[in-house]
């Protein structure tokens, strides 16, 4: 039977000043946030902003340069391997490519049995089989799938298998790294709704990474916006979509096509803004001070001199921008806050 749902906002995960370096390149820089039980934190940003790096660093799949990841009172970054192994039952991940995340030489039944064999070695074979078949039905697959191999399923079905495997141990945290981006649009909604149903049933917290802002808005309680390895905005979902405080967040929202304008025969917002958005700088090209300043039409001298720190905009809203107070009264997620990059 599923464990009773945990109350939202019971603190589970607290990340402080998490940094990851790849050689001389800082992939993550001083990332901090909290995640409560039963809560979904959406993580958005352009490619290369550090979203997947953050997800992997949290689970210690890649090494961190510094920082702490406090999981229910245990620092996952400094604990020994035995302690980390015990925690992994509660920490599971769903990957972007569902087929690539499954072992092609294992049947679905074998793949789902593996976490039970690791975390519940005393479970009898009959009980294990019953758990596997029940979970397959829970994610919308037939019990007979246990005897088939991953290549025999569609992408959406493979993602359901991946979700079933992740949920076999009834984890308290599910890290979803672009779980619907490789799926047809018609299937994406089904997978997102399945994740929400499972979260409600098991009380699982989720870190949900996606480029699709509509999906993030639908599934998330809070949203974390990242740019070049730094958090630039952390807000309640409704507050962020209603009144984004950072120019980069405004640009992301402005890039979402407006179907009402398209139906009226006028260009969508994306047509007006994306062509002039430029690309994020990489490596040595990252400017000093605010990393976004070369693409921001509101940048001033202080943006070149100092890295902005997160400041409270409201009770559940923080932003890292020197100009956010001055911009608070300006119109806009519908006008781009981005311009062509200029030399650093």
ROTORVEX-864816 format. One record per residue (C-alpha): residue number from 1; residue in three letters; x, y, z. Coordinates in steps of 0.5 Angstrom, whole numbers, plus 500, padded with zeros to 3 digits. Layout:
REM ROTORVEX-864816
NUM;ALA;X;Y;Z
...
***
This chain:
REM ROTORVEX-864816
1;UNK;500;500;500
2;UNK;503;507;499
3;UNK;505;511;504
4;UNK;501;517;507
5;UNK;502;523;503
6;UNK;506;528;507
7;UNK;504;535;508
8;UNK;507;540;503
9;UNK;512;545;506
10;UNK;515;540;511
11;UNK;522;541;509
12;UNK;526;535;506
13;UNK;531;538;502
14;UNK;536;544;503
15;UNK;541;546;498
16;UNK;546;551;500
17;UNK;551;555;496
18;UNK;552;549;491
19;UNK;558;550;486
20;UNK;560;545;480
21;UNK;566;546;476
22;UNK;568;543;470
23;UNK;576;544;469
24;UNK;576;552;470
25;UNK;569;553;468
26;UNK;564;554;473
27;UNK;558;550;471
28;UNK;554;552;477
29;UNK;555;558;482
30;UNK;553;558;489
31;UNK;546;555;488
32;UNK;541;555;494
33;UNK;534;553;495
34;UNK;529;549;499
35;UNK;524;544;497
36;UNK;518;541;501
37;UNK;515;535;502
38;UNK;510;534;497
39;UNK;512;540;493
40;UNK;514;541;486
41;UNK;519;546;484
42;UNK;520;547;477
43;UNK;527;549;474
44;UNK;527;553;467
45;UNK;533;556;463
46;UNK;536;556;456
47;UNK;540;550;454
48;UNK;547;550;458
49;UNK;544;554;464
50;UNK;546;548;469
51;UNK;539;545;470
52;UNK;541;538;469
53;UNK;548;539;472
54;UNK;544;541;478
55;UNK;540;535;478
56;UNK;546;530;478
57;UNK;550;534;483
58;UNK;544;533;488
59;UNK;544;526;487
60;UNK;552;526;487
61;UNK;552;523;480
62;UNK;557;528;479
63;UNK;562;531;484
64;UNK;561;538;487
65;UNK;566;543;488
66;UNK;563;546;494
67;UNK;556;547;498
68;UNK;551;543;502
69;UNK;545;538;500
70;UNK;542;537;506
71;UNK;537;531;505
72;UNK;533;530;512
73;UNK;538;532;516
74;UNK;544;528;512
75;UNK;549;532;508
76;UNK;549;528;501
77;UNK;555;531;499
78;UNK;560;529;505
79;UNK;556;523;508
80;UNK;560;516;507
81;UNK;558;511;501
82;UNK;554;507;506
83;UNK;550;512;508
84;UNK;549;515;501
85;UNK;547;508;499
86;UNK;541;508;504
87;UNK;539;515;502
88;UNK;538;513;495
89;UNK;532;509;496
90;UNK;528;516;497
91;UNK;532;519;491
92;UNK;530;517;484
93;UNK;531;520;477
94;UNK;527;520;471
95;UNK;531;522;465
96;UNK;530;525;458
97;UNK;531;519;454
98;UNK;526;514;456
99;UNK;529;508;452
100;UNK;536;510;453
101;UNK;535;510;460
102;UNK;533;503;460
103;UNK;538;497;459
104;UNK;536;493;453
105;UNK;538;487;455
106;UNK;533;487;461
107;UNK;526;485;461
108;UNK;521;490;464
109;UNK;520;486;470
110;UNK;527;485;471
111;UNK;528;492;471
112;UNK;523;494;476
113;UNK;525;488;480
114;UNK;532;491;481
115;UNK;530;497;486
116;UNK;526;492;490
117;UNK;532;487;490
118;UNK;537;492;492
119;UNK;533;496;497
120;UNK;528;490;500
121;UNK;532;484;499
122;UNK;528;480;504
123;UNK;522;481;500
124;UNK;519;474;497
125;UNK;519;473;490
126;UNK;512;472;490
127;UNK;511;479;493
128;UNK;516;482;489
129;UNK;512;480;482
130;UNK;506;482;485
131;UNK;509;489;487
132;UNK;512;490;480
133;UNK;505;488;476
134;UNK;501;493;481
135;UNK;506;498;479
136;UNK;505;497;471
137;UNK;498;497;472
138;UNK;498;504;476
139;UNK;502;507;470
140;UNK;498;505;465
141;UNK;501;499;462
142;UNK;499;491;462
143;UNK;502;486;467
144;UNK;504;482;461
145;UNK;509;488;459
146;UNK;514;484;465
147;UNK;516;479;459
148;UNK;518;484;454
149;UNK;524;488;452
150;UNK;524;496;452
151;UNK;525;496;444
152;UNK;518;493;444
153;UNK;515;499;447
154;UNK;514;507;444
155;UNK;517;513;447
156;UNK;511;514;451
157;UNK;511;507;454
158;UNK;518;507;455
159;UNK;517;513;460
160;UNK;512;510;463
161;UNK;516;504;465
162;UNK;522;509;467
163;UNK;517;512;472
164;UNK;515;505;474
165;UNK;522;503;476
166;UNK;523;510;479
167;UNK;517;509;484
168;UNK;518;502;486
169;UNK;521;504;492
170;UNK;516;509;494
171;UNK;521;515;494
172;UNK;520;522;497
173;UNK;524;526;492
174;UNK;523;525;484
175;UNK;528;529;480
176;UNK;525;529;473
177;UNK;530;531;468
178;UNK;526;534;461
179;UNK;522;527;462
180;UNK;517;530;456
181;UNK;521;533;452
182;UNK;522;527;447
183;UNK;515;525;447
184;UNK;510;527;442
185;UNK;505;533;444
186;UNK;499;528;445
187;UNK;503;524;450
188;UNK;506;529;454
189;UNK;500;531;458
190;UNK;499;524;459
191;UNK;505;523;463
192;UNK;505;530;466
193;UNK;498;528;469
194;UNK;501;521;471
195;UNK;507;524;475
196;UNK;502;529;478
197;UNK;497;523;480
198;UNK;503;519;483
199;UNK;505;525;487
200;UNK;499;526;490
201;UNK;498;519;492
202;UNK;505;518;495
203;UNK;507;525;497
204;UNK;513;525;493
205;UNK;517;532;492
206;UNK;519;533;485
207;UNK;524;537;482
208;UNK;522;538;475
209;UNK;526;540;469
210;UNK;523;543;463
211;UNK;524;548;457
212;UNK;516;548;456
213;UNK;514;553;461
214;UNK;506;551;460
215;UNK;508;545;463
216;UNK;512;548;468
217;UNK;506;552;470
218;UNK;501;547;470
219;UNK;505;542;475
220;UNK;510;546;479
221;UNK;508;550;486
222;UNK;515;554;485
223;UNK;519;556;480
224;UNK;527;557;480
225;UNK;530;560;474
226;UNK;537;559;472
227;UNK;542;563;467
228;UNK;549;560;466
229;UNK;549;556;473
230;UNK;546;562;477
231;UNK;539;562;480
232;UNK;536;569;478
233;UNK;529;568;480
234;UNK;526;564;485
235;UNK;518;565;486
236;UNK;511;562;487
237;UNK;509;560;481
238;UNK;503;564;480
239;UNK;507;570;482
240;UNK;513;569;477
241;UNK;508;568;471
242;UNK;504;574;473
243;UNK;510;579;475
244;UNK;517;576;473
245;UNK;522;581;476
246;UNK;528;579;472
247;UNK;529;581;465
248;UNK;531;574;463
249;UNK;525;571;466
250;UNK;521;576;462
251;UNK;525;574;456
252;UNK;523;567;457
253;UNK;516;568;458
254;UNK;516;573;452
255;UNK;519;568;447
256;UNK;512;563;448
257;UNK;508;564;442
258;UNK;501;567;443
259;UNK;496;563;439
260;UNK;491;568;440
261;UNK;495;573;436
262;UNK;497;568;431
263;UNK;490;567;429
264;UNK;489;574;428
265;UNK;494;574;423
266;UNK;499;578;427
267;UNK;506;575;429
268;UNK;507;571;435
269;UNK;511;574;441
270;UNK;516;569;439
271;UNK;517;571;432
272;UNK;518;578;435
273;UNK;523;577;440
274;UNK;527;570;439
275;UNK;531;573;433
276;UNK;534;578;437
277;UNK;535;574;443
278;UNK;542;572;441
279;UNK;546;566;445
280;UNK;548;565;452
281;UNK;556;566;452
282;UNK;560;560;454
283;UNK;567;559;458
284;UNK;572;565;458
285;UNK;566;570;454
286;UNK;562;570;460
287;UNK;562;577;462
288;UNK;564;580;469
289;UNK;559;582;474
290;UNK;552;580;472
291;UNK;552;574;467
292;UNK;546;577;463
293;UNK;548;584;462
294;UNK;551;583;455
295;UNK;544;581;453
296;UNK;540;586;458
297;UNK;537;593;455
298;UNK;537;595;462
299;UNK;544;594;464
300;UNK;548;600;468
301;UNK;555;600;471
302;UNK;553;597;477
303;UNK;551;591;473
304;UNK;558;590;470
305;UNK;562;591;477
306;UNK;558;587;482
307;UNK;555;580;481
308;UNK;547;581;484
309;UNK;545;577;490
310;UNK;538;574;491
311;UNK;534;579;494
312;UNK;526;579;497
313;UNK;521;582;492
314;UNK;515;579;496
315;UNK;514;573;501
316;UNK;515;568;496
317;UNK;519;571;491
318;UNK;527;573;490
319;UNK;531;576;484
320;UNK;538;577;483
321;UNK;538;583;479
322;UNK;541;590;481
323;UNK;535;594;477
324;UNK;529;590;479
325;UNK;526;595;483
326;UNK;527;600;477
327;UNK;523;595;473
328;UNK;518;593;478
329;UNK;513;598;474
330;UNK;515;597;467
331;UNK;510;593;463
332;UNK;511;586;461
333;UNK;512;579;459
334;UNK;510;581;452
335;UNK;516;585;450
336;UNK;523;582;450
337;UNK;528;584;455
338;UNK;533;582;451
339;UNK;538;585;446
340;UNK;544;583;441
341;UNK;550;581;445
342;UNK;555;586;446
343;UNK;563;585;447
344;UNK;564;584;455
***
